[in-house]
Amino acid sequence: MPDQPQRTVLERFPAGGPRSSWPADEYAANQRTQGRPDARVVMDLHSDQFLVITETTAP
């Protein structure tokens, strides 16, 4: 069975932020420049938050 990716939540941001403000995207971009090239934003519908996550393959 192949290894399953493991998600790590780096930060959470409320979905109801001000217009034209993208703090989750900005945080993810900053993480990518800091050496986490797989940092990306996903929406957690249950909590109504944007999550910045990374995925790594667990051994």
C-alpha positions as CSV (number, residue, x, y, z in Angstrom):
1,M,0.0,0.0,0.0
2,P,1.5,3.4,-1.0
3,D,2.3,6.0,1.7
4,Q,-0.5,8.4,2.5
5,P,0.3,12.1,2.5
6,Q,0.0,13.6,6.0
7,R,-1.4,17.2,6.2
8,T,0.0,19.7,8.7
9,V,-2.0,22.8,9.4
10,L,0.4,25.7,9.6
11,E,-2.1,28.5,10.3
12,R,-5.9,29.2,10.3
13,F,-7.6,32.3,9.0
14,P,-11.3,33.2,9.3
15,A,-13.2,33.2,6.0
16,G,-15.0,36.5,6.7
17,G,-12.0,38.8,6.3
18,P,-12.2,42.3,4.7
19,R,-12.6,42.6,1.0
20,S,-9.4,42.5,-1.1
21,S,-7.5,41.0,1.9
22,W,-6.0,37.6,1.4
23,P,-4.1,36.9,4.6
24,A,-4.1,33.1,4.1
25,D,-2.7,33.4,0.5
26,E,-0.1,35.9,1.7
27,Y,0.9,33.6,4.6
28,A,1.2,30.6,2.2
29,A,3.3,32.6,-0.2
30,N,5.6,33.7,2.6
31,Q,6.0,30.1,3.7
32,R,6.9,29.1,0.2
33,T,9.7,31.7,0.1
34,Q,10.8,30.5,3.5
35,G,11.5,27.0,2.2
36,R,8.1,25.2,2.3
37,P,7.3,24.9,-1.4
38,D,4.2,22.8,-0.8
39,A,2.4,25.3,1.4
40,R,-1.1,25.9,0.0
41,V,-4.5,27.2,1.1
42,V,-7.5,25.0,1.5
43,M,-11.0,25.8,2.7
44,D,-12.4,24.0,5.8
45,L,-16.1,24.3,5.3
46,H,-17.0,22.9,8.7
47,S,-15.1,25.6,10.6
48,D,-15.6,28.3,7.9
49,Q,-11.8,28.9,7.8
50,F,-9.0,29.0,5.3
51,L,-6.2,26.7,6.3
52,V,-2.6,26.9,5.2
53,I,-1.3,23.4,5.0
54,T,1.7,21.3,3.9
55,E,1.6,17.7,2.8
56,T,4.3,15.3,3.5
57,T,4.5,11.6,2.8
58,A,4.6,9.6,6.0
59,P,6.9,6.6,5.9
